[in-house]
Amino acid sequence: MLRFVVISLVQSALLALGQVFAKLAAARMDAFSWTWAWFAGQLRNYYLAGAGALLIAATVCWFYILRHFPFSIAYPMTSVAYVFGMLAAVILFKEPVPLQRWIGVFLIISGVCLLVKP
């Protein structure tokens, strides 16, 4: 079970970090247009490349999890990514988070603890 928890936490962290990089990439994009120039300009957006690499790594971990562990506990474990995302919002983006969301994070963590309890 410990191996499952560690791999799931890594997968969730990669997923959340990939989304952080996607947000940073989006902030650096010019206004969207269906032109080759716009798409070519994205080749210089290193945050976009980082987001892609992190999300691919998260997907590889996810395939490993799906192959080796029951889906009934694997899928709910992905909710930990929401917790990592909330922490990134507060720490990296300095977003205010109301009490309701912190209660939601507590409920997610409580649910995950119930899932992995033998």
N, C-alpha and C positions, 0 to 999 in steps of 0.2 A: 504494500500500500504506500510506503514511503516513496518508492520510485515513481509511482503514479502521481503523487502529490507534487513532487519536485518537477517532473516533466510538465505537468499541468500548469504549475506556477510559471515555469519558463515560457511555455506556449502563450499564456495569458499576458505575460510581460512583453513578449515580442509583438503580440497583437496590439496591445495598447501603445507601445512605443512606435510601431508602424503608423498608427493613427495620429500620434503626435507629429511625426515627420510629415504625414499627409497634410495636417493643418499648417505646418510651417511652409510646406511647398505651395499650398494654395494661397498663402499670404504673399508669396513672391511672384505669383503668376500675373501676367498682364490680363487685361480684359479678354475673355474668350472670343475666338473667331475661328471659323472653319477655313483656315488658311494654312498653307505649308509653312509660312513664316512663323505663325504662332506655335505650331507643333515643333518646329526646329528650335525655337527659342526655349522650349521645355527641356531640351537636351542639356542645357546649362544649369538646370534646376537640380542641384545635388540633393536637396531634401526630397525631391520626388524619387530619385534613384534610391535613396536610403529607405524611403517608405516602401518601395517595391521590394527591396532586398529583405527588409524586416518582415514584411507580410508573407513573402515566400518562405522564409525560415519558420514563421509561425505555422504555415500550412504544412510544411514537412513534419514538424512536431505533432500537428493535429493528425496527420495520417498515421504516424507511429502510435499515437494514443488510440485511435480508432481500431487499429489492427490488434492491439494487445490488451485492451481493457474494455469492460462492458460499456455500451453506449449510454445506459441508464445512469451511470455516474460520471461518464466522461463529458457529456454535453452540458450538464448543469455546472460543471467546474469551470466552463468558459466564462461564467458570470464574474469570476475574479477579475477579468479584464476591465469590467466596469469600475471596480475598486481602484485599480491602477490608473484608469482614465481620470477618475475623480481626483486622485492625488496629483496627477500631472496638471490638471486644470488649476489646482490651488498653488502648487509649487512653481511650475514653469510659466503658466499664463496669468497668474495672480488673479484668478476669477473668484468672486465671492460665491460661497456655497451656503445656501440656507440650511437650517436645522433639519428640515424634511429630508433632504438628500443625504445628510449624514446618518439619519435614522435608516434610510434605505440601504446605505453601505453597511451599517451594522447588521441589518437583516440578511443581506447577502452573505456576509462573513459567517453569521450564525448558521445559515443554511448549508454553507460549504462545510462547516465543522460537523454538522449532522450527517452530511453525505459520506465523509471520509472516516467517521467513527466506526471502528470494527464492531 
